[in-house]
Amino acid sequence: MLVHLHQYKHESVDFDDNRTTGESQTEDSVDKDTSEYFAQRDLDAEEWETVEYENDPIQRRSITVGEVTAVSVPQEPAESDDPDLPGLTIQLRLAGGDTKYVGQTEIVEVQDEQPQ
């Protein structure tokens, strides 16, 4: 299956001489190395973008994962889930037996890569 997700995190704020508190830090806080963030190289993650959630700026990025064999959504939030952000920790089982957890995530779409 091909799984498209949205992942969320709090907006990073860096303090320096050129910025003010509350100004978007999106360009400076982009995590382009998905292997560092997810401990794997097969997730296709785009750059973070600033979106509004409950009148506060947060960051969101789209993630597309191929060769998924199962998607599990917990009934209860994981201890690491932040109630101030949308989404939950989603479990993905991949071809080859790997299991990956993606925190603060909402499912956008799941589709069969090879429909019959």
N, C-alpha and C positions, 0 to 999 in steps of 0.2 A: 504494500500500500504506500501511497504518497500522503504524507501528513503535513498540513500547513498550520503553524501555530503563531500566536502573538505572545511574546514574553515581555514582562514589565519589571521596571526597577525605579527606585527613587532617583530623581534628577541629581546628578553630581554637582556639587558647588565647589569650585576652586577659588581661593582668594588670592588675588594678585593686584598689581597697580592698575591694570587695564579693565577690570570688571567690577561690577557691583553685585551684592547679594540679590538673588532672585533672577539675575540675567541668565539666559539659557547657556548651559555649558555643553550642549550636545556635541558640537564639533570636536571639543577637546576631550570628551569622555568616551568616544567611540571605541569599542573593543573589537578590533578587526581580527584578532586571533581566536577563532572559535575553538581551536584545540586547547588553548589555555583555559578558556571559560568552561567548556563542556568536557574536557579531558578526552576528546575524540576529534577526528578530522572530517567526519562525514556529515556534519550538520551544515546546511547552507544558511548562514545568518547574515542579514543585511545590517546596515548601520542603525544605531538608535535614533529615534526621532522623538521630539517633545510633543506630548499630547496632554490634554486636560482631563483630570479625573477628580470628581468631587471638588471642583474649583481650585485644584492644585496642579502644577505642572509635574508630570512624571515622564519617564522615558519608555518607549515601546519599540520593539523590533520584530520583524517577521522572520520566522525560521521555517524552512522546508526540509523535511527528512524523508529520504527514500528508503525502500526495502524494509519497511516496518511490517512486522507480522502481527502485532497486537498493540492496542492502546488501552491503558488502564487509568481511570480517574478515581481517586480515593473518595470514599464517603465522608471522611473527616479530613480536615487540613493537616498537613505535616507540621511538625514542631517548627520547622524553618520557614513556613509560609507566613507572609506579612499580611495581617488583616487590613492594613491601610492601602494595599494594592489589589488590583483585580487578579484573578487567576489562582490556581493551585499548583502543586507539584504533580506533573503528569509523568507516568511511567510508559516508556516506549520499549517494546521488545523488537530487536532487529534481526534480520536474517543472519544466521551464523551463531545465534544464541546470546548476543550481547544485550544487556538491559541498561537503559539510560534513563535518568531522572532529569526533568527540566522544570525548574522552580518558577513560580509566579507566572503560569502559562494558561492561556485559554486556547481551546481548539477552534480553528477557523474552518477547516475543511479536511476531510479524509476521503481519499478516492483510490479505487483499485487501479494500479498501474497497467494491468493487463486484463481488462474485462473480456469476458467470453461472449 
